[in-house]
Structures are given as structure tokens and as C-alpha cells.
Amino acid sequence: MAQLAADRSEQPAVAATTSANPAPLGLFGFGLTTFVLSSINAGFIIPQGVGTTIVLGLAIFYGGLGQLLAGMWEFRAGNTFGATAFTSYGAFWLSFAVIFIPGFGVLAAFTGKAAASLGTALGIYLLGWTIITALLTLGTLRSNVALLSVFVLLTLTFLFLAIGALGGSTGMTAIGGWLGILTALVAWYTALAGLLASGRNAFALPTWPLR
């Protein structure tokens, strides 16, 4: 028995399993959902405000559940910022979808005398996300230029959308839409940079570390 124990102790330890980087998944999901909705807000390709419901599937499954999963995996990886950000924006997209899904009755509640307050309610909702995003931006100041740019642009996107909703300004909403498109493009770039850095690839993309 002693010899058997000795033989086992001499066997090499099983290599620890490594987890994949969940950030590219979260950023791709965020970028695509943001791109589609922002195109509608900006009037890019289609008239402004037309076809908003087309984004609901993405808001639920890719921008919503996809980012929630990425957030949970970031918790497992010990990345507090990534976990907080991805979980928050996954929840944002799910909450956004709930507003426009008829079965939840959110928009239906703003009928009759309450119809005039819909813009104000959406504006407060967007203003709250502006504040959350601005706070999260502080957490990127020592990360890299690519990620910092995503959050700065997203803060501006929410800000202009909030102003547009509160003031009933389609012009401000359009500016927010164009900023959102730019945010999505930078998010895709950052996602691709992380994806290429996670394995053996032919090339890499710079993210310009700030540390």
C-alpha cells in the first residue's frame, strides 16, 4: 500500500483547465444589438424610428442573454469590471425588450392622458443608463484606448438619446443614433482584438494599453 501511494504521488498533476475569454462574446453581442437599434434611431438605411421591433430578438438573445452569460463567466474569471458591465448591459437589453413586447403592457400603460408622459419616462430611463455608463467609464481609465472609447461613446449615445426623449427632439435622437453606430463599430473592433489575442492567429489588432 505504501508503494502504491508513492507511485500515485509521483504521477504528474492533471493540468488545470483554462477558461476562454468571454469578453469578445459580450462585445459582439453588445455591438450588433447597438448597431441595429442605432441605425433605426439615426435613420440609417431606413427612416428614423421605423422597424424598432426588429431589434427585440437581438435584445433578448444576443445583447441580452449573451451578455448575461458573458458577465457570469467574467465573474468566474475574477474580472469584476467585465462581470459588472456585461451583466448590466445584458439586463439593459432585456429590460428594453420588455418595454416593447406587447404582452408586458408597458407601452399600453401610456395611453390616453398618460401618452404625453411616455417621452419623459423613456428619457428618465435613458438618463439613468447614462449615469451608470459614465460611472463604468471610470473603470476603463487604466485599461486600454479601445475599451475606453467604447464607454465614452456609449455615454454620449445614452446622453443624446435621453435629451432627445426628454425634449421630444428627433434631431438629438438621430445624433444619439449615429454615436451608437460608432460605438458599435468600436465595440466590434475591441471584440475582434480580444478574439485574435486568444489564440494562434495570423495577425493581431492593437488596443493601446493605458497602464
N, C-alpha and C positions, 0 to 999 in steps of 0.2 A: 504493500500500500504506500509505503514511504517513497519507493521508487516511482510509482505511478504519479504521485503528487509532484515529485521532482520533474518528471517528464512533462507534465502539464505546465509547470511553471516556466519551463524552458521554451515552450511554444510561443511564437510571436503573437503579440496582441492584435486583435482584429482592428483594422484601420477605421478610424472614426469616419462616419459618413458626412459628407459635406452637403449643405443645402444650396439650392440655386438662388440667385439673386432675384427677389420678387419685384424690384423697382421697375425694370423695363415693362413688365406686365401692367403694373399700375399706371405708369406714364402713358403707355399706348392706349389703354382704356380711357384714361382721362382725356388724352389728346383727341381721339376720334369723336367722343361724345361732345366735347367742347367745340370741335370743328363744325360738326353738323348743326348744332344749335346756334353757334355764332354766325354761320352762313345765313341762317334764317333771320337772325337779328340784324345783320348787315345788309340784307337784300342781295347777297352774292349769288349769282346764277338765277335764283328765284326771287319774286317780290318779297319785300320785307314782311315778316310775320306770317307768311303763308306756309302751311305744312308743318306746324310746330309738333304735331303729334307723331311725326315720323321719327323723332328722336327718342320716344318713350321706350322702345325696345332696347336701344343702346343704354339709356339711362338706368334701366332696371338690371340688365345682364352684364354689360361690359363696363360702363362707367360706374355702375352701382355695385353689383355682386363681385365683379372682377377686382375692383379696388378694395372692397372689404376683405376679400381673400388675401390680396397683396398686403394689406395692413396687418392681418393676423400673422402672416408669415414674417413680416418685419418685426412683430413682437417676439416671435420665436428666435429671430436672428439677433435680438438685442438692440435693434435700431429704434429708439424711442421716437425720434422725429419722423422717420418714414412710417412707422406704425400709426402715429397720430394723424399725419397728413393723409395717407391713403384711406384710413378708416373714416376720417372726417369727410373727404370728398366722395367716397363711396356712399356715405349716408346722405350727402347733399344731393347726389343724383337720384337716389331712391326717393327722397322727400320731394324733389322736383317732379318726378314721375307721378307721385301720389296726387299732386295738385291738379294735374291734367287728366287723370284717369277718372272717367265719369262715376264709376262705382263708389269712389270715396266721397263724392259730394262736396268737394272743396269749392270748385268754381260755381256749383249750383247754389251754394250759400250766398254768393254775391249776385243776387238778383233783386229786382225792384229797387227799393230805396238804398240797398247796400251795394248796388252795382257801381256807384260812383267811388266807393272806397276800395275797389279792387286794386287800382294802380298804387294807392298808398300802402295797402297791405303787402303787395309784391315788393314795393320799394323798401319797406322795413325789413322784409325777408332778405333782400339782396344787400341791404346796408349791413345787416348782421354778418353776412358772409364776407363782406368787405373787411370788417373789423377782424374777423377770425383769420382771414388770409394775410392781412397786414401783420398780425402777431406771429403767424407762422413764418413770414418772410424774415423776421429777425433771427429765426433758427437756421437760415441759409447763409448768413453773412460770412461764415468761415468754411463754407462747403466748396462750391465752385461757381464760376460765372454762369454756366448753363442753367443750373438749378436755381440760382438766384434770379436769373432773368425770367424763368417760368413764373416764379412767385410775384415778382414786381409787376409783370404784365398782367397776371391774374388779378392782382389787387386793383389795378387800373380798370380792368374789364368789369369787375363787380361794381366799382365805384361809378363808372359811367352808366352801367345798366340801372343802378339804384337811382341815380339822378334822373335818368330817362323815365323810370317808372313813377317816381315821386312827382315829377313835373309834367308828366304826360308828353314828353318830348321824343318824337321818333328820331330826331337827329342825334340826340345823346345815345339813344339805344343803338343806332347804327354805328356810332363811334365805338361803343362797347362791343358790338359785334365784330368789327374789324380788329380791335385789340384782342378779342377772343380767338380769332383766326390766327393771329400772330402768336398768341400764347400756345395754341395747339401745335403750330409748326415747331416752336422751340421745345415743347414737351416731346414731340416725336424725335427731334434731334437728340435730346438728352436720353431718351429711351434707347435709341439706336446705339449711342455711345456706350451705354451700360451693357447692352446686348453683345456688342462686339468685344467688349473688355472681359466678358465672362468665359471666353473660350478661345480656341485657336482659330483666328480669322485672318483674312488676307490684309486687312488694314484696320486702323483704329481712328476714332474721332476724338479730338481734344475737347476737354470740358473746362480747362483753365482753372486749376485749384486756387483757392484764396488763402489757404493756410500758409 
